[in-house]
Amino acid sequence: MKKNKNLLVQPFLKWAGGKRQLIPQMEKYLKKIKYTNYYEPFIGGGSILFYLQPHKAIVNDYNKDLIECYKCIKDNYDELIGELEKYETKNNEEDFYKIREVDRKEEYKKWTVVEKAARLIYLNRTCYNGLFRLNSLGQFNTPFGRYKNPNICNKPVLKALHEYFNNNDIVFMQGDFENCCENASKGSLVYFDPPYDQFEEQVNFVGYTENGFTREDQKRLKNLCDRLIDKGCTVIISNSSTPFIRKLYNDKSRYTIHTLIAKRNINSNAKKRGEIEEVLIIGEGKK
Ligand SMILES: C[S@@+](CC[C@H](N)C(=O)[O-])C[C@H]1O[C@@H](n2cnc3c(N)ncnc32)[C@H](O)[C@@H]1O
């Protein structure tokens, strides 16, 4: 972890399941861990990467649009700001739906990665709850959010991220979580923040991407964690505190399960936020 952290290095998107609010409860565990390389296979909004600000990291997400956006901040910063500035006057319903509809048209295929990244940031700042939701055809379908003054082009934060990515060795990957940490070795820290296991009453709640993350995937993740620990890596896993997850990681020779309290939207009505238990599971690599 860096000693002099830049506080402007912070999430630039609202992302479902963001860990920002949990950092005060996670800090005491994170501070104790010494590591060489950092891996984050489910990067999402990136709260923990930006909190830790490691010098060397490999981060990944299944969401291609999200990863392209990170890469643009790293490689095409000036161009991205230029595109984003064009959106600053467009926080109204008519423009929102016009811009949202573009991915239904042929012309979208010809858009550059920078144009697509700027559109994603604009939609994220202005849509309902910042929810990234695609229909079965891969088209963005979250409605307009009616925010008074959304910060569409947050230059200080984007600039700080651009500098952090370029002054350090930060690699972006896109795909399944297993590929991301194939080369993790003794002394690496791997933080997993997968789509959460769901409580029985939540089964119909909106997913993260077009494809859901099943209990088979949760088991695949646990098996990967076992292998990483046996190689000497330290793993940290966030998840919901369901009986399934507690049982899956009930292996005291490898894991310690800590309980955290989060404020989450407990159903599809964003106004109903409740306190809910989550788990932070830590597995220390064999020394
Ligand atoms: C809980 S979110 C991550 C939240 C993030 N850590 C934060 O603080 O904002 C889970 C992420 O996992 C991604 N995802 C879903 N299935 C995946 C898979 N099989 N491999 C990698 N990433 C996946 C989703 O696109 C989503 O961004």
The ligand as an SDF file (V2000), in Angstrom:
LIG
                    3D

 27 29  0  0  0  0  0  0  0  0999 V2000
  -19.7150   -6.5490   -6.7820 C   0  0  0  0  0  0  0  0  0  0  0  0
  -19.2820   -5.9800   -8.3440 S   0  0  0  0  0  0  0  0  0  0  0  0
  -17.7240   -5.3510   -7.9110 C   0  0  0  0  0  0  0  0  0  0  0  0
  -17.8310   -4.1150   -7.0460 C   0  0  0  0  0  0  0  0  0  0  0  0
  -16.4950   -3.3710   -6.8960 C   0  0  0  0  0  0  0  0  0  0  0  0
  -15.4940   -4.1280   -6.1930 N   0  0  0  0  0  0  0  0  0  0  0  0
  -16.6840   -2.0120   -6.2680 C   0  0  0  0  0  0  0  0  0  0  0  0
  -16.2490   -1.7930   -5.1430 O   0  0  0  0  0  0  0  0  0  0  0  0
  -17.3220   -1.1560   -6.9110 O   0  0  0  0  0  0  0  0  0  0  0  0
  -19.0120   -7.4320   -9.2430 C   0  0  0  0  0  0  0  0  0  0  0  0
  -18.3910   -7.2800  -10.6150 C   0  0  0  0  0  0  0  0  0  0  0  0
  -18.1370   -8.5980  -11.1310 O   0  0  0  0  0  0  0  0  0  0  0  0
  -18.2700   -8.5770  -12.5540 C   0  0  0  0  0  0  0  0  0  0  0  0
  -18.4420   -9.9900  -13.0020 N   0  0  0  0  0  0  0  0  0  0  0  0
  -19.5590  -10.7510  -13.0740 C   0  0  0  0  0  0  0  0  0  0  0  0
  -19.2600  -12.0080  -13.4550 N   0  0  0  0  0  0  0  0  0  0  0  0
  -17.9180  -12.0720  -13.6190 C   0  0  0  0  0  0  0  0  0  0  0  0
  -16.9920  -13.0990  -13.9980 C   0  0  0  0  0  0  0  0  0  0  0  0
  -17.3930  -14.3490  -14.2630 N   0  0  0  0  0  0  0  0  0  0  0  0
  -15.6790  -12.7890  -14.0460 N   0  0  0  0  0  0  0  0  0  0  0  0
  -15.2470  -11.5270  -13.7830 C   0  0  0  0  0  0  0  0  0  0  0  0
  -16.0780  -10.5080  -13.4280 N   0  0  0  0  0  0  0  0  0  0  0  0
  -17.3910  -10.7670  -13.3440 C   0  0  0  0  0  0  0  0  0  0  0  0
  -19.4370   -7.6410  -12.7920 C   0  0  0  0  0  0  0  0  0  0  0  0
  -19.3570   -7.0850  -14.1010 O   0  0  0  0  0  0  0  0  0  0  0  0
  -19.2350   -6.5810  -11.6620 C   0  0  0  0  0  0  0  0  0  0  0  0
  -18.5500   -5.4540  -12.1280 O   0  0  0  0  0  0  0  0  0  0  0  0
  1  2  1  0
  2  3  1  0
  2 10  1  0
  3  4  1  0
  4  5  1  0
  5  6  1  0
  5  7  1  0
  7  8  2  0
  7  9  1  0
 10 11  1  0
 11 12  1  0
 11 26  1  0
 12 13  1  0
 13 14  1  0
 13 24  1  0
 14 15  1  0
 14 23  1  0
 15 16  2  0
 16 17  1  0
 17 18  1  0
 17 23  2  0
 18 19  1  0
 18 20  2  0
 20 21  1  0
 21 22  2  0
 22 23  1  0
 24 25  1  0
 24 26  1  0
 26 27  1  0
M  CHG  2   2   1   9  -1
M  END
$$$$
